[in-house]
Amino acid sequence: MSGMIKSSLARKVIMALSGLFLVVFLTQHFTINLASVIDPETFNSWSHFMGYNPLVQFVLQPILIAGVIVHFVMGFVLEIQNRKARGTAYVKYKGSANAPWVSRNMIYSGLVILAFLALHFYDFWVHEMAYKYIEANPEDPTRYYAETVEKFAPIWRTAIYVVAFFLLSLHLWHGFASSFQTMGVNNKYTPAIKTFTKIFSVVIPLGFAFIALYHHLNPITH
């Protein structure tokens, strides 16, 4: 029993740490994407650096991919574990009386976000790999802004991104704060941390949705 408890706690800690790591990446990703609205030249410059810097490409990028995989695998494992633990204990389901809707549906918002990440990887990462390594095109530091705006031209793709960011907000609303709780953070700063995580959970996804809609509504005309 002691081994099972430790294993369960270890999984939750790994889930929390990988989640906090992805929040850091999300913040960095949002900062770069926001530049595409404010200053396209800066966006091109930052994107080119991220796309060709060896440290980013061959060290940080694999770590990021590993972090995404670990976070989602741990999420599925913990969900299966929780379902087995519940068994038939609840004769009558009491809905939000047992837990908030967001926390009860983390697995579903996570699955949709995972599907969105697959689309996002296809739209940008796969395109980037093909551009550099398959087609072997020369470096073009000015191409990123136009490529990004072009991706958001179809209304269906923009709509998928906006819906995905809404679900990301719900996922962060519970998961971000829970990560600190799992790590044992419980002191005088806890209320401030909870407030910060709630604000972050709304502002960052809303900002991403704004960027997608902005580029859809402001296409590049030739």
N, C-alpha and C positions, 0 to 999 in steps of 0.2 A: 504493500500500500504506500509506503514511504517513497519507493522508487517511482510509482505511478504519479504521486503528487509532484515530486520534483520534476518529472518529465513534463507534466502539464504546465507547471510554472515556467519551465525553460522555454516551452513553445510560446507561451504568452509573452515572455520577455523578448524572444526573437521577433515575434510579431510586432511588438511595440517599437523595438529598435529599428527594424526595417521600415516601419511606418514613419518614424521620425526622420529617418534618412531620406525617404521619398518626399517628405514635406520640404526639406532643405532643397532638394532638386527642383521641386515644383516652384519654389520661390525664385530660384535662379532662372528657370525656364520662363516664368511669367515676366521677369524683369527684361529679358532679351526680347520676348514677343511684344511687350508694351512699346519697345523702341520702334517697332514697325509702324506704329500709329503716330508716334511723336517725331521720329527722325529716321526715315528709311536708310540714310547713309550710315548712321550708327548701327542700325539693325544689320545691314550688310557686313559691316566691319566685324561686329561681334559674332555673327553667324559664320563668317569665313574663318575666324580664329578658332571657334569651336569645331569646325569641320576639318581643319587641317593641322591643328596642334597635336603632336604625337602623344603628349601626356593625356589629353582629353580623349583622343581616339582609341588608344591602345591600353590605357590604364583605367581612367574614370568611366568610360563608356561600358566596358565589360562589368565593372563594379555596379553600375546603375542597372544593367540588365539582370545581373545576379540578384540585386536588391528587389527588383520587381518580382522575379520568380519566387524568391524566398517568401516575400510578403503574401503573395496570393496562395502559395502552397500551404503556408502555415494557417492562413485563413480557412482554407478548405478542411485541413486536418482538425482544427479546433471546432469547426462547425459539425463535422462528423462525430467528434468526441462528445460535444455537448448534446447532440441528438441521442446518442447512445446512453449518456448519463441520465437524460430525462426519462427515457423509456416510456412507461405507461403511468408515470407518477401523476400526470395531470389528467384527471377524468374529465374536467371541464376547462376549456380554454378561456382565460379571462382577458385576453387581448392586452391592452396597454396597462392593465392592472398589475401584470407581472413585470413588464419592462416597456420602455418607450418604443414606438413604432420603428424609429430609426435603428435602434440597437437590435431589434428583433429581425430586421431585414438587411443587415450588413452584408450577408452572403449574396443577396440578390443585387444590391447596388454594386457590390464588388464584381460580380459576373458581367454586368453591363459595362462597367468601367474597363474590365479586361478586354471585352469585345471592342470597345472604343480604342483602347491602346493598340489593338491589332490593326485597326483602320489607320490610326495615327502613324504607326510604324510603316505601314504600306505607303501612306501618302508622302512621308518625309524621309524616314531612315532608309527604306528600300530604294527609293528614288536616288538618295544621296550615294548609296553604295554602288548603284548601277552607273551613275554619272561618273564617279571617280575610278572605279575598279573594273567595270565591265566595258563601258564605252570608252574609258581612258581619256576623257575630255580634259583639256587644259584648265588650270585654275582660272576662275572668273569671280573676283570678289564682289561684283555688282549684281549677281544673278538672284540672290536670295529673296529680296523683297518682291520682285516680279513673280517668282515661283510660288511664294506664299499667298499672294493676292489671287493668283490663278486658281489655287486649290479651293478657295472659298467662293468661286464664281457660281457653282451649282447650288441651288437652294436646298436640295436634299442633303448635301454634305454639311452645309452650314447648320441645318436643323439638327442633324445627328450630333454635331459638336455641342450645340447649345443644350440639348437634352442631356448629353453626357456630363457636361459641366454642372448641371442642376443636380444630377445624381452624385457627382463628386462632392458637391457641397453637403449633401445629406450624409455621405460617407465620412467626410471630415468632421462634421458636427459632433458625431459620437466618437469616432476613432481617434482624432487628434487629442482630445482631452483624456480619453481612456488610456492613451499611451503613457502619459505622465503618471496616471494613477497606477498603472501596472508597474512602472518603475519605482513606485514607492514614494513619489513626491507628495508630501502632505505636510505643509508648513504654513507660515503666515502669508506666503506668496501664492498659495493655491487658488484663492479667489481671483487674483489678477491673472494667473495662468489660464484659468477657465474662461475668463472674459476675453483674453487674447485669442484663445483657440476658436471661440465662437465667431469673433470678428473676422479672423483669418478664413474660417470656413465659408463665410459669405462673400467677403471682398475679393478673394483670389479667384474662385470659380466665376463670380460675376464679371470680373475683369477679363478673364479668358473668353467668356461669352461675348462681351462687348467687342473684343478684338476680332472675333470671327464675324460678327455682324457688321462691324465697321468695314472690313475688307470686302464683304459681300456687297455692301451698298456703295462702295467706292472702288469700282474696278478700274484697271489701267486701260485707258483708251489709246489706240494706236492711230 
